[in-house]
Amino acid sequence: MAGAVYIKTYGCQMNEYDSARLADLLFETHGLVRVDDPSRADILLVNSCSVREKAQEKLFSDLGRLNEWKASRPGVVIGVGGCVASQEGEDIRRRAPYVDFVFGPQTLHRVPDLLADARARNPRVDITFAELEKFDRLPEPRADGPRAFVSIMEGCSKYCSFCVVPYTRGQEFSRPFDDVLAEVAALAEQGVREVTLLGQNVNAYRGRRRDGRTADLATLIGYVAEIDEIGRIRFTTSHPLEFGETLFDAFASERKLVSHLHLPVQSGSDDVLARMKRGYRVDWYRDKVAKLKSVRPDISLSTDLIVGFPGETERDFAATLALVDEMRFDLSYSFAYSPRPGTPAAALPDDVPAHVKAQRLAKVQALNLEHAAAISRRMVGRLERVLVDRQAPRGRGDLSGRTENNRVVNFPGGGEDLVGRFATVEITEARPNSLRGRLVAAEAGVSSAILEKREAAIS
């Protein structure tokens, strides 16, 4: 069967990874090509996210629009996956009977079978926790540009009071060490030069090796760095409690590991952190950051923040603002609290008025934007190593890439074909959402250098 699949993805980078792997799977099993226009697709899929406010309502609103496409094209099939699917299960089909199948984050590898059943008029819901079966059944990943995500573990066992992940993706489990390395190597052979190692609590990674030993995240980073084609390594998302000594050592010694870290703090108030069940105090977080800066002085930090958590007082919020001002985060993913069904925090009185949450969120975001703009301005005049990943969207022959601290830089390409390569770029201007630069030098293609080395060894 040939045709096209449309996948609408919400939420985290893990969902982006899952959607990409699902597209790989359906291409292998059914020859389906991924498209961005639902009107051209035979299969319409939504990969949902529970973190979004009013996630269920927005999902059903999207499904209603997709059903319009389905009604106009006989034979079109609709499937729903992701964390909302894991939460809602059969309720999705009860509310939207035109949905043909439902799958969870751990059962996306079963979508071909669910699709076959749907076409046979046997709609099914499969939201079980299959753990490693998912990765064993997925095909080799296909690269889409020089940057790629690689999921190394899933689930979380921290049970923060506001978080749905343990209930929608299950307990922590790590992929085998050698399987992860094989996936990274396969991507590198296809031109990937930067990998982001993914997990809901990625620095809790404990992957089984073939010899029976266990490798932690720092060990994995060291081995990934040995793959010559890989020039840059990131990882996300981290829980501060799992940030151990070996990771400090990795930042001190491994230059392929970027000088950028996402380390969610969630609040600047000890009382709020206690109600969130985060397991640390603000001073402990400060000490962790100070130690990190001592081994990697140029590190840039991003974070997650929740304002208006149950019981948050003006004093608590002032402590959060003070921490944001002190830490000078490069970026913060900040949200006004809204309860997630099934989480312990959902049983707490949601006692911060909506207008107060909105005011606090606006203050946090404005302060963070101020700091981010200052960081961008300080980058003007610097030479930055940029991974060129595409032509700049506005044309003019410009190229676009990202710095180590994950800022987009647009610059004239000078007629060179640099996409997929690293380049040294001087930053000439800081703009609201990007940087402007000029090309100073382009690095030789890594694969060419490896080929020369191999040819020299043969001769």
C-alpha angles and dihedrals in degrees: 000000000000127000143100138290127208116203121190109199127198132182135003134019088258088065090049089053092048092050092050092050091047089053089050090051096049091046090054097043102035107012090244116164118211114241134183096220117076091202089068097048133098093194121045115195132180118199101199134203128210095201093074116095112259087003095167094052092048091048093055091046089055092046091054090057092047090051088060089060090046092052091053095049118049114221097029113139128208123206131179124206140160134065099320087053089053091050100042103033112161091010089074092062092042091056095036108027090176088072106104101200142000127210136178132228090266096047104051088111087067094058094102089058092044089050092052090051091048091053088050089055092252105122114196142188118214115174100146123138104251096165113186094009087080094061094041091057100045121097125241108289121255116223120234103192132327096303126068142173120228119192109219100170140003139206129028135243099193096091098205104194095243099044129099097189098099089053099043102035100022133224122337116283127169128216116238112274095236092049091056092048091049091053092049091048091050091052091047090055088056094054103272111149101172127045129190112205108217137206138134085242098013099171089060088069114141109172123187114237125211091253091057096255123122124240123206126210094270091054090049091050090053092053094045088053089058090066099096097210092057108087102169136034130195133172135197152215108026130187110211092225091062095049099110139175096274090060091052087052090050092053090047096052113019111080094184087066104089124242091243131091135181106213113168115216097171095196142016093219122090091208092054092045088054092052089047088053091229093150099226141074128234095253090053090053090049091053091050091053092045091053091048091052090050091061097034108026094180095055117136119207134210125183148180122247133187118196126191095031112168110288095012108152129197087259091053091050092048088055090054092050090049091052092049089051092048098045095045091211114207090219137356128199097211127182140178108242119257122170120256114214113251097020122117091240090060087072092057120092108266088221103159108095116240093241090053091050090051092050092049092047091051091052093050093047094047092051092048092048088052091054093044091051090050091052090050092050091051089055092063109110094021126118109237130190105232130190105219107219107166150348110286110264095238095055121216088137091285124148128216131211144147134256124222090266088055099251120148114241123192119196141158109273097214091225093292124132097234102150107128094022136096119248137183109239129184111222109232104170140019114219128184096262104013147013130253121219149161127238114252102169140344122223119231114260108272093223090055091053091050091049091052090049092050092047091050090051091051093050 
